[in-house]
């Protein structure tokens, strides 16, 4: 599946809702110039109403050039900062979801990918680092150069996008993808700091997987099925 525009991503969102028998409707745009609203209102499987902002990972100018080189058969190395693209999307979407936070509804960010070449922006590690920050390793260097440096344990570091005081109107990041049979599969990555928790039952379905950050912040862990 290749998606070339934000409008096409929204059409994909409507198709995946239909595929999973979820009810969605567009949020009416505000007439106020500075008021930003989310894209959709959605009814979950448990009848939970939530707000949805739809985003698209599309190629940057440098990535468009890399795509052209790739299609021409070139082999080259790429450098990206894990989670950087998604981190910006979370901040932008949270601003739109926050406008309706007074309604007491969970808000989710749904992200599609324009091309398989760009999927590394949405792999689990990129989502992890976007939320809890980049990995860093403390290094202790002795004044005596003959003594080797001491490397500490890997820990979560800078560029956190979801904290106790930041981007709390976004309850989860949802990444849809289509399988070989054209059915939609969803990965739901929960924000542990969300003001309003997204109930697992809202997306309780065999084709939906839920994840939360492990207590040590090193990886994701599956969220058990609701009883």
N, C-alpha and C positions, 0 to 999 in steps of 0.2 A: 504494500500500500504506500503510495506516494501522495503527500498532501502539499499543495503549492501555495495556499493562502489561508489567512485566518478565517475567512468566510467558509472555506472548504472544511476547515477544522471544526467549525460550528455545525456544519452539516453532518460531519462524521459523528459528532457528539449526539446529534438527534438520532442518527442511525443506530448507534450503540444503545441508546436508551430504548429504542424500539425493539432491538434484538433481545434485550434483557427484560422487556415488558416493564420498563420504568416510565413513569409519567414526568414529562418536563414541559415547561413553557418559558418563552422568552420574557425577561423582565423589561417592562416599558422604560425606554430611555428617558432620563430627566430632561426637562426643558431648561433647568438651571445650568448655566454655562460651566460652573466649576464642580457640579455634583457628579460624581462617578458612581455607577452602579454595576453590580455583577451582571453576567450575561443571562443566566437562567435560574429559575426556581425548579426544584426537582422533588418528587415524592419517592422516598425510599421504600424498600420492600416491607418495612414495618410501619409504613405510613408516616415516618418522620419527614418533615419538610426541611429542605436545606437549600442553600444558595450556592451557585456554581459560577466560577469564572473559568473560561476556556482560553487556553494559550497554545501557541504553536512554536516549536523549535524550528526555525528556518535558518538557512545558511547566511552567515555574515559575509561581507565582501571577500574576506580572505578564504573562507570556507567554500564560497562559490568558485573561486579560482582553484582551490584544491580539488573540488569535485570535477572540474573540467580536466585537470591534470590526471586524475584517477581514471576518468573515462577515456583519456588518450593513452592509457596504459603505463603511465609513469609510476614509479615506486618512490615514496618519500616518507619522511618522518613528520609527525604532527606533535604539537605541544598545546595542551589545554590545561587550564586550572580546574581541577575536579569540582563540580557543583556551581561554577561561576555563572553559567547561563541560567540555571534554575534558581539560583539565589536572587537574581534580579527579577525573575518572574514572580517569585514568592512575595517580594517586597511590593511589586506593582499590584498584584492580585489582592494582597491584604488590604491595600488602600481602598479598593473597590468593595471588598466584602465588608470592611469596617463601616461603610456608609449605611449598611442595613443591619448592623450588629444589634441595634436596639430592639429588633424584632425577636431576639432570643433564639435565632436559628443557627445551626452549624453552617460554616462556610467551607467549601472545598475548591481546590485548584485542580483542574483537569488539563493535562498537557499531552498534546499529540506531537509526533515527530514528522517532519516534512520528507525525510529521506533516511534510509538505513545507515548512510554514512555518518549521520548526526546522532545516532542512538547512544553513543558514549556519554552524551550530555544527560541522559536519563537512566544510566545503569544504576543499580542499587548503591554503589559506592558514591556516585555523584550526588544522589539524593541524600545519602547519609551526611556527606561533607557539607552540602548546601544547608542542611538543617542545624547540625551541631558543630560545624567549623572544620577547618582543615586539620590534618594530623601534624603534630610537631614532636620533635624529640629533643629534650634538653641535653646539652652537652657541657660537661665540666672540663675546662682546660687548665692544667696545672702550669704554674709559672716556670717550672723546670721542663724544658722541651724534651728531655729524655723520658719523661713520664707520659704514657699515652693518655689521650682524653678518655673520659668516662661518659658513656652514653646511657641516658636514663630510659624510662619506659615511655612508649608512645602514648601521647595524650591528645585530647581535643584542644585545638588552638583557636586561631583567629578566624574571622569571617563567619561567625554564627549568624544565621538568619532567623532562627526560632529560639527565643529565650523566655524567661519569666516576664520580660517587659517588652518584647519585640515580636511583631507579627502573630499575635495571639488570636486574631479573628479568623485565621485559616486553620481549620480543624484537621485537615489532611491534604496530602498531595496524591492524586489518583492518576495512574498511567495506564491508559487502555492500549491494547494491541489486538490485532486480528490473527487468529491461527489459520492453519491450512484449509479448514472448512469454512472460513470467513466468519466464524463466531468470534465475539469479542471476549477477551480475557482482561480482567482488571487487577492491578496491584494497588492496594490502598496503603499508603505510608502515613501513619498517624503522627500528629503533632502533640507531644506529651505536655506542652505548655498551653494548649488551646483553652480559651475561656469557656467554650462550649464543646464538650467531648462529642465526637461523632460516634453514635452507637454502632457497634458491629452489626447489629441486626438491620441497620439501614441498607447494607449491601451484603446481606447473608445469602450467598449463592454459590453453587459448585464451581462457577467460573471466576470467582472473586477470591483473592488472597489478601489477608490483612497482616501488616507488619508494624512492629514498634521497635524503638531503639533499645538495645540491651542495656542493662544497668551500668556495664563498664564502658558503654558508648563505642565499642569496637566494631559492632555489626548490627544487623537487624535480627529480630526473632519473630517467629510467627505468633499471631494472636490466636489463642484457642477459640474454637467455635462456641457460640453462645449456647447455653444450656436450654 
